[in-house]
Amino acid sequence: MASSHGHRHLDTDDYFWLPTNPPFRETRPHGARLELLRRSMGESNSWVLSGSLCGWGDPLVPEFELIVFLTVPTPIRLARLGIREHERYGPHAITPGGAYHGAHVEFLQWAARYDTAGLEMRSRALHEAWLATVSCRVIRLDGDLSLREQLTRIEQFGAAP
């Protein structure tokens, strides 16, 4: 969606995690991920960054013009994550007895805690605390809206004085 509006899409997972098979098993060292993201941001005049960079990416926040904070009800978020895992690994890998079943269950249990956990993990509480420290504009959107409606609201917000 970003490229169709002239922006380069950057995803924090591509910088936080080292490429592994299966993915998301080994983190990239802090300085390396920060430098890699800084370089990618500098390669484009217009970019959209998705994901969370609380803490490790804070030196880059002054480059932000707008933060869009999406909230998605837990059941919907977990269903979407389940679909993503199914597409990424295949049903045979994440069902009981599958090669990634244990990791899949552990990941979904972790993700289910997002709305209730404290600052000890990536959570709503951590994101809210982080949002209170940023100086750029912040728009909050219901992540259950269609992409078209989300984009319309972002465009309207951006056009506001």
BELLIN-V536652 format. One record per residue. N is the residue number from 1. RES is the residue in one letter. PSI is psi in degrees with one decimal (999 if undefined). D_LAST is the distance of its C-alpha to the last C-alpha in whole Angstrom. Layout:
N:RES:PSI:D_LAST / N:RES:PSI:D_LAST
//
This chain:
1:M:-39.2:25 / 2:A:-44.5:23 / 3:S:-30.1:25 / 4:S:-11.2:25 / 5:H:15.6:21 / 6:G:14.4:22 / 7:H:148.3:22 / 8:R:135.2:25 / 9:H:127.7:26 / 10:L:138.4:27 / 11:D:128.2:29 / 12:T:-30.5:29 / 13:D:-32.2:33 / 14:D:-18.1:34 / 15:Y:-35.7:33 / 16:F:-39.7:35 / 17:W:141.0:38 / 18:L:149.1:41 / 19:P:118.0:42 / 20:T:163.4:45 / 21:N:108.3:47 / 22:P:162.3:46 / 23:P:167.5:42 / 24:F:41.6:40 / 25:R:-24.3:44 / 26:E:126.0:43 / 27:T:148.7:40 / 28:R:143.0:39 / 29:P:144.8:40 / 30:H:-54.2:37 / 31:G:-38.2:37 / 32:A:-41.9:37 / 33:R:-39.1:35 / 34:L:-45.4:32 / 35:E:-41.0:33 / 36:L:-43.7:34 / 37:L:-42.0:30 / 38:R:-43.0:29 / 39:R:-44.4:31 / 40:S:-40.7:29 / 41:M:-37.5:26 / 42:G:-18.0:27 / 43:E:-6.8:29 / 44:S:141.1:26 / 45:N:-23.3:22 / 46:S:119.5:21 / 47:W:159.5:22 / 48:V:128.5:21 / 49:L:124.5:23 / 50:S:152.3:25 / 51:G:-169.2:27 / 52:S:135.6:27 / 53:L:24.7:28 / 54:C:127.4:28 / 55:G:-72.9:30 / 56:W:-30.1:31 / 57:G:6.9:28 / 58:D:-34.7:26 / 59:P:-17.6:27 / 60:L:-11.8:24 / 61:V:-35.4:21 / 62:P:-17.0:20 / 63:E:-12.4:20 / 64:F:138.7:17 / 65:E:-30.6:14 / 66:L:138.6:13 / 67:I:128.8:16 / 68:V:117.1:17 / 69:F:110.8:20 / 70:L:132.5:22 / 71:T:134.4:25 / 72:V:128.2:28 / 73:P:142.6:31 / 74:T:-48.7:34 / 75:P:-37.9:36 / 76:I:-43.6:34 / 77:R:-45.0:33 / 78:L:-38.1:36 / 79:A:-42.9:37 / 80:R:-40.3:35 / 81:L:-39.1:36 / 82:G:-42.1:40 / 83:I:-44.8:39 / 84:R:-44.2:38 / 85:E:-40.5:41 / 86:H:-45.7:43 / 87:E:-37.3:42 / 88:R:-44.2:42 / 89:Y:-19.5:45 / 90:G:148.5:47 / 91:P:-33.2:48 / 92:H:-28.6:52 / 93:A:-25.9:50 / 94:I:-7.5:48 / 95:T:163.2:51 / 96:P:131.3:53 / 97:G:-12.9:56 / 98:G:158.8:53 / 99:A:-31.7:53 / 100:Y:12.9:49 / 101:H:-49.3:50 / 102:G:-45.9:50 / 103:A:-37.5:46 / 104:H:-47.9:45 / 105:V:-44.7:46 / 106:E:-43.0:45 / 107:F:-46.8:41 / 108:L:-35.2:41 / 109:Q:-41.3:42 / 110:W:-47.9:40 / 111:A:-31.1:37 / 112:A:-20.1:38 / 113:R:-3.7:37 / 114:Y:-47.9:33 / 115:D:-17.6:32 / 116:T:-16.2:35 / 117:A:163.6:36 / 118:G:-153.8:35 / 119:L:-4.0:34 / 120:E:-12.0:37 / 121:M:169.8:36 / 122:R:112.5:32 / 123:S:172.2:31 / 124:R:-41.2:28 / 125:A:-43.8:29 / 126:L:-44.4:29 / 127:H:-40.9:26 / 128:E:-42.2:24 / 129:A:-41.0:26 / 130:W:-45.2:24 / 131:L:-31.5:21 / 132:A:-13.9:21 / 133:T:-11.9:22 / 134:V:151.7:19 / 135:S:-8.8:16 / 136:C:173.5:14 / 137:R:147.2:11 / 138:V:130.4:14 / 139:I:136.6:14 / 140:R:129.9:17 / 141:L:150.1:19 / 142:D:113.5:22 / 143:G:-3.7:24 / 144:D:-5.1:27 / 145:L:158.7:24 / 146:S:156.8:25 / 147:L:-40.1:24 / 148:R:-46.2:22 / 149:E:-38.1:20 / 150:Q:-47.7:19 / 151:L:-42.1:18 / 152:T:-43.7:16 / 153:R:-37.4:14 / 154:I:-44.1:13 / 155:E:-41.6:12 / 156:Q:-40.6:10 / 157:F:-41.4:9 / 158:G:-28.6:8 / 159:A:-13.0:6 / 160:A:146.5:4 / 161:P:999:0
//
